[in-house]
Amino acid sequence: MAYEAKRDFIGYGANPPDPRWPGGAKLALNFVLNVEEGSEPSVQDGEGFSETNLSEAHGRNQIPKGRDLAAETLFEYGSRVGFWRVTRMFAERGLPLTMFACAQALERNPEIAAAIRASGNDVCSHGWRWIKHFELDEATEREHIARAVASLEQTTGQRPSGWYCRYGPSVNTRRLVAEHGGFLYDSDHYGDELPFWVTIEGQGHLIVPYSMATNDAKYFGSIGNGEQWFGYIRDAFDTMLDEGRRGRPAMMSVGLHPRITGQPARAAGLRRLLDHVMAQPDVWVARREDIARHWVDTHPYPGRGLNE
């Protein structure tokens, strides 16, 4: 039977498995940097408009006809300045990052690609471009997946270990990712705090959930400054760490963007968060690939997916 995405309201339920994180950690924490600048919709790339979403122009009602030079340069800030500020902060503390990288963005910025290659950080494919996969037909989406993998392997020197779409997958994405092969996991899921397995064409496929809640996209909602963001993410971290110490260890994802958190005032919030995290015991700050590999080794595919 062909794989079909089905809604699951149960998950692990009241008794999630013990993830048995390395070193007895009570929380696995993964930081993600979404490297998208240069791959977003634009007039030059055929969309007929300049992307404003998740930038200082977020939610603007009036969009100029043709190129919007302000919107373009808001994205350029992320690759010219923000990427370097954020990655320095992690490198100075010896903390790992997972790169949700759009292939076209790295093709257009060889210096960032080289920095990722040299960093030891892992790469999760964020698609060929930062576009809405749920608007692609199946043949086009299959082509985008293959093109993204080949491109990222060339620019970063590593095959992307995972897959993640902009906002949400199509009904075909997970099947096409499994069909292409070579992926350790995908992260097109927001409904859990632990990895889990599904079955696709009789084979196990690992899902490592992501989060839009613990994400710097919150700056374009209810959060206005770095101190508020730090407090919000810190509260989530403290809550999950406390729950882990009480017998329910889980995984937490924190999503960042160069053009958002790379701004100085917001970077101050990230600095406070990183220092707070480093002061706590019982935390495994890990690459997403390492979390996925740990799950494969510790909780191998049981022969069927969760609740199948």
C-alpha positions as CSV (number, residue, x, y, z in Angstrom):
1,M,0.0,0.0,0.0
2,A,1.4,3.4,-1.0
3,Y,2.3,5.7,1.9
4,E,-0.3,8.3,2.9
5,A,0.2,11.0,5.4
6,K,-2.3,10.4,8.2
7,R,-3.2,12.4,11.2
8,D,-2.2,10.9,14.5
9,F,-3.6,12.4,17.7
10,I,-2.1,9.8,20.0
11,G,1.7,9.6,19.5
12,Y,3.5,8.1,22.4
13,G,0.6,9.0,24.7
14,A,1.1,8.9,28.5
15,N,4.2,6.7,28.4
16,P,6.9,8.0,26.0
17,P,10.0,5.9,25.8
18,D,13.2,6.8,27.7
19,P,15.4,8.2,25.0
20,R,18.5,7.3,27.0
21,W,20.4,10.3,25.9
22,P,24.2,10.1,26.1
23,G,25.8,10.7,29.5
24,G,22.5,10.3,31.2
25,A,21.4,13.8,29.9
26,K,17.8,14.8,30.8
27,L,17.3,17.0,27.7
28,A,18.7,16.9,24.2
29,L,18.9,20.4,22.8
30,N,19.4,21.2,19.1
31,F,20.0,24.6,17.7
32,V,19.1,25.1,14.0
33,L,20.3,28.0,11.8
34,N,18.0,28.4,8.7
35,V,20.3,29.5,5.9
36,E,17.9,30.7,3.3
37,E,19.1,34.1,2.0
38,G,19.5,34.1,-1.7
39,S,17.0,31.2,-2.3
40,E,13.8,33.1,-1.4
41,P,11.1,34.0,-3.9
42,S,12.2,37.0,-6.0
43,V,11.5,38.7,-9.3
44,Q,14.9,37.6,-10.6
45,D,14.1,34.0,-9.9
46,G,10.7,34.1,-11.6
47,E,8.2,34.5,-8.8
48,G,7.3,38.1,-9.8
49,F,7.6,39.5,-6.3
50,S,10.2,40.1,-3.6
51,E,9.8,38.0,-0.4
52,T,9.2,39.9,2.8
53,N,8.2,37.1,5.1
54,L,10.3,36.6,8.3
55,S,12.1,39.9,7.8
56,E,11.7,43.4,9.1
57,A,9.1,43.9,6.3
58,H,7.1,40.9,7.7
59,G,3.3,41.4,7.3
60,R,3.6,44.5,5.2
61,N,0.3,45.0,3.2
62,Q,1.6,47.1,0.4
63,I,4.1,45.3,-1.8
64,P,5.7,47.2,-4.7
65,K,5.2,46.0,-8.2
66,G,8.3,44.4,-9.5
67,R,11.5,44.3,-7.4
68,D,11.3,45.5,-3.8
69,L,14.9,46.6,-3.1
70,A,14.2,47.1,0.6
71,A,13.0,43.6,1.0
72,E,15.9,42.2,-1.0
73,T,18.5,43.9,1.2
74,L,16.7,42.8,4.4
75,F,17.5,39.3,3.3
76,E,21.0,40.2,2.2
77,Y,21.7,41.4,5.8
78,G,21.3,37.8,6.9
79,S,24.0,36.4,4.6
80,R,26.4,39.5,4.7
81,V,26.3,40.0,8.5
82,G,23.9,37.9,10.5
83,F,25.2,34.5,9.6
84,W,28.7,35.4,10.8
85,R,27.5,36.9,14.0
86,V,25.4,33.9,15.0
87,T,28.0,31.3,14.0
88,R,30.7,33.2,15.9
89,M,28.7,33.0,19.1
90,F,28.4,29.2,18.8
91,A,32.0,28.7,17.8
92,E,33.3,30.8,20.7
93,R,31.4,28.5,23.1
94,G,32.2,25.3,21.3
95,L,28.5,24.5,20.7
96,P,27.2,22.7,17.6
97,L,24.6,24.0,15.2
98,T,22.5,22.2,12.6
99,M,22.3,24.0,9.3
100,F,18.8,23.9,7.6
101,A,20.4,25.0,4.3
102,C,18.7,25.9,1.0
103,A,20.9,24.7,-1.8
104,Q,20.6,27.8,-4.0
105,A,21.6,30.0,-1.0
106,L,24.9,28.3,-0.6
107,E,25.6,28.2,-4.4
108,R,25.3,32.0,-4.3
109,N,27.5,32.4,-1.2
110,P,30.6,30.2,-1.5
111,E,32.1,31.8,1.6
112,I,29.2,30.6,3.8
113,A,29.4,27.2,2.1
114,A,33.1,26.9,2.9
115,A,32.5,28.0,6.5
116,I,29.9,25.3,7.0
117,R,32.2,22.8,5.4
118,A,35.0,23.7,7.8
119,S,32.8,23.9,10.9
120,G,31.9,20.3,11.5
121,N,28.2,21.3,11.8
122,D,25.7,19.0,10.1
123,V,23.5,19.9,7.1
124,C,19.8,19.3,6.7
125,S,18.4,20.1,3.3
126,H,16.0,23.0,3.4
127,G,15.1,22.4,-0.2
128,W,16.6,23.6,-3.5
129,R,15.0,26.9,-2.8
130,W,13.0,28.6,0.1
131,I,9.6,28.0,-1.6
132,K,6.4,26.3,-0.6
133,H,6.7,22.6,-1.5
134,F,3.0,22.1,-1.0
135,E,2.5,24.2,-4.2
136,L,4.7,21.9,-6.3
137,D,3.4,19.1,-8.4
138,E,4.9,15.7,-7.8
139,A,7.4,15.6,-10.7
140,T,8.7,19.1,-9.9
141,E,9.1,18.3,-6.2
142,R,11.0,15.1,-7.0
143,E,13.3,17.2,-9.2
144,H,13.8,19.8,-6.4
145,I,14.7,17.1,-3.9
146,A,17.3,15.6,-6.2
147,R,18.7,18.9,-7.2
148,A,19.0,20.1,-3.6
149,V,21.0,17.0,-2.5
150,A,23.4,17.1,-5.4
151,S,24.0,20.8,-4.9
152,L,24.6,20.7,-1.1
153,E,26.9,17.7,-1.5
154,Q,29.0,19.8,-3.9
155,T,29.0,23.1,-1.9
156,T,29.4,21.7,1.7
157,G,31.3,18.5,1.0
158,Q,28.7,16.4,2.8
159,R,25.5,14.8,1.9
160,P,22.6,16.3,3.8
161,S,21.5,13.9,6.6
162,G,18.0,15.3,6.9
163,W,15.2,17.0,5.1
164,Y,13.0,20.0,6.0
165,C,10.5,22.0,3.9
166,R,9.6,25.6,4.2
167,Y,6.5,25.7,6.5
168,G,5.1,22.4,5.5
169,P,5.5,19.5,3.1
170,S,3.2,18.5,0.3
171,V,1.2,15.2,0.7
172,N,4.0,13.7,-1.5
173,T,7.1,15.0,0.3
174,R,7.9,12.3,2.8
175,R,7.3,9.5,0.2
176,L,9.6,11.3,-2.3
177,V,12.3,11.9,0.3
178,A,12.2,8.2,1.2
179,E,12.1,7.3,-2.5
180,H,15.2,9.4,-3.2
181,G,17.0,7.7,-0.4
182,G,20.1,8.5,1.6
183,F,18.4,10.6,4.3
184,L,18.7,9.7,7.9
185,Y,15.5,11.6,8.9
186,D,13.1,14.3,8.0
187,S,11.9,17.1,10.3
188,D,8.6,18.0,8.6
189,H,6.6,17.5,11.8
190,Y,5.7,19.8,14.7
191,G,3.6,17.4,16.8
192,D,6.1,15.8,19.2
193,E,9.1,16.2,21.4
194,L,10.8,12.9,20.6
195,P,11.8,11.2,17.4
196,F,9.6,8.5,16.1
197,W,9.3,6.0,13.2
198,V,6.8,5.7,10.3
199,T,6.7,3.0,7.6
200,I,7.0,4.0,4.0
201,E,6.8,1.3,1.3
202,G,7.6,-1.3,4.0
203,Q,10.7,0.5,5.2
204,G,11.3,2.4,8.4
205,H,11.6,6.2,8.1
206,L,12.7,8.4,11.1
207,I,11.0,11.7,11.9
208,V,12.9,14.1,14.2
209,P,10.3,16.8,15.0
210,Y,11.0,20.5,14.7
211,S,9.3,23.5,16.5
212,M,7.8,26.8,15.4
213,A,7.1,27.6,19.0
214,T,10.8,27.8,20.2
215,N,11.8,29.8,17.2
216,D,13.0,33.3,16.4
217,A,10.0,33.7,14.1
218,K,8.3,34.8,17.4
219,Y,9.9,38.2,16.9
220,F,7.2,38.8,14.3
221,G,4.4,38.0,16.7
222,S,4.1,38.7,20.4
223,I,7.8,39.1,21.2
224,G,9.5,42.5,20.6
225,N,13.1,42.3,21.9
226,G,15.9,40.0,22.8
227,E,15.2,40.0,26.5
228,Q,11.6,38.8,25.9
229,W,12.7,36.1,23.5
230,F,15.4,34.9,25.9
231,G,12.9,34.7,28.7
232,Y,10.4,32.8,26.6
233,I,12.9,30.3,25.3
234,R,14.6,30.0,28.7
235,D,11.2,29.1,30.2
236,A,10.7,26.4,27.7
237,F,14.2,25.1,28.3
238,D,13.8,25.1,32.1
239,T,10.4,23.4,31.9
240,M,11.7,20.6,29.7
241,L,14.9,20.1,31.7
242,D,12.8,19.9,34.9
243,E,10.5,17.4,33.3
244,G,13.5,15.3,32.2
245,R,14.9,15.3,35.7
246,R,11.5,14.0,36.8
247,G,11.6,11.1,34.5
248,R,10.4,12.4,31.1
249,P,13.5,13.3,29.1
250,A,12.7,14.8,25.7
251,M,14.2,16.8,22.8
252,M,14.0,20.6,22.3
253,S,14.7,22.4,19.0
254,V,15.5,26.1,18.8
255,G,15.1,27.6,15.3
256,L,17.2,30.7,14.3
257,H,17.6,32.7,11.1
258,P,20.6,34.9,10.2
259,R,18.5,37.9,9.1
260,I,16.5,37.7,12.4
261,T,18.7,36.7,15.3
262,G,21.7,38.0,13.4
263,Q,20.5,41.5,14.3
264,P,22.6,42.9,17.2
265,A,19.7,43.4,19.7
266,R,18.3,40.0,19.1
267,A,21.8,38.4,19.2
268,A,22.0,39.6,22.8
269,G,19.0,37.4,23.6
270,L,20.7,34.4,22.0
271,R,23.9,35.2,24.0
272,R,21.9,35.1,27.2
273,L,20.3,31.8,26.2
274,L,23.5,30.1,25.3
275,D,25.2,31.1,28.6
276,H,22.1,30.0,30.5
277,V,22.2,26.6,28.8
278,M,25.9,26.1,29.4
279,A,25.5,26.7,33.1
280,Q,23.0,23.8,33.4
281,P,24.0,20.1,34.0
282,D,22.1,17.2,32.4
283,V,21.9,18.8,28.9
284,W,23.1,17.3,25.7
285,V,23.6,20.1,23.1
286,A,23.8,18.1,19.9
287,R,23.7,18.2,16.2
288,R,20.4,17.0,14.7
289,E,22.3,14.2,12.9
290,D,23.7,13.0,16.2
291,I,20.2,12.9,17.8
292,A,18.9,10.9,14.8
293,R,21.8,8.5,14.9
294,H,21.4,8.0,18.6
295,W,17.7,7.2,18.1
296,V,18.5,4.7,15.4
297,D,21.0,2.9,17.6
298,T,19.0,3.1,20.8
299,H,15.4,2.7,19.5
300,P,15.8,0.9,16.1
301,Y,12.8,0.6,13.7
302,P,10.4,-1.8,15.4
303,G,9.0,-3.2,12.1
304,R,6.1,-0.8,12.1
305,G,5.7,3.0,12.6
306,L,4.2,4.7,15.6
307,N,0.5,3.8,15.9
308,E,0.4,2.0,12.6
